[in-house]
């Protein structure tokens, strides 16, 4: 089941509830420094968590 995954780079964008990126997909792997998301088109998106403020799903 795909969910809307909101990615926030800064605290300010998170507080304003204005995501810097939105991916519709499913989390396939959650590592210490990255997420692997399968998007609605079947692609795997690898998101580096080190430079992000929050990922909300």
VENBELGI-V270736 format. One record per backbone hydrogen bond with DSSP energy under -1.0 kcal/mol. NH is the residue of the N-H (numbers start at 0). CO is the residue of the C=O. E is the energy in kcal/mol with one decimal. If there is no record, write none. Layout:
nh: {NH	NH}
co: {CO	CO}
e: {E	E}
This chain:
nh: {2	4	5	6	7	13	14	15	17	19	20	22	24	25	27	28	30	34	35	36	37	38	39	41	44	46	48	51	52	53	55}
co: {24	22	55	20	53	9	10	11	12	6	6	4	2	37	35	35	33	46	28	44	25	42	23	38	36	34	32	48	7	7	5}
e: {-3.2	-3.1	-2.9	-3.0	-3.0	-1.6	-2.8	-2.1	-2.7	-2.2	-1.5	-2.5	-2.7	-2.1	-3.3	-1.5	-2.8	-2.1	-2.6	-3.1	-2.8	-3.1	-1.9	-2.2	-3.7	-2.7	-2.7	-1.3	-2.2	-1.9	-2.8}
